[in-house]
Amino acid sequence: MKRLAKFVSLALLLGTASVPYVQSAQTPMRGPIPFESFDRDGNGAISEQEFYSVRGERMAARAAQGRMLRRAAQAPSYEDIDLNGDKVISREEHAEHQATHCARRRP
């Protein structure tokens, strides 16, 4: 339910944005997002705000290009990646999630 509420909030935010977004050069349009792209303040951890901000910006950039957002509703939530529940995503948690997520997507 939390994931759905966050997704709906994000969709509303993206739908009401009137200024086109220029995506950061370090955030790729496809594939996994590097830890450094999420960790905007450079403190070695990803906050919930950083996580949803980067994800939302990438989704907005893809939508602006007319690209489909097929699996946006199934995207893992912040809580799914923050394995120890300490309210920050460490470099290790990020790497573990990406390794697991990429392994599930391979045939």
C-alpha positions, 0 to 999 in steps of 0.5 A: 500500500505504501508503494502504491501511495508513493507511486501515485504521489510521484505520478501526480507530481510528474503530471503537474510539472510544468518545467521540462527537466534536464537530466543530470549527466551522471544518471543513465537513461537505461540500466541500473542507476549508479550509487553516486547518482543517488548520493547527491550530497556525497555523504556515502548514503542514500536518503529517501529524498535522494532516492525518490528524487533521482528516480522521479527525475529519470522517469520524467526525462523518459516520459518527456522523450515519449518512452514507456514506463512499463514497470514503474509500478513494480519498481522496488521501494526505498524500504525494499532496498534498505535491508537493515531498516536504518532509514539510509541505503548504504553502498553495500545495500545498493550493490546487493539490491542491484546484483539481486535485481539484475540476476532476476531479470536475466533469462 
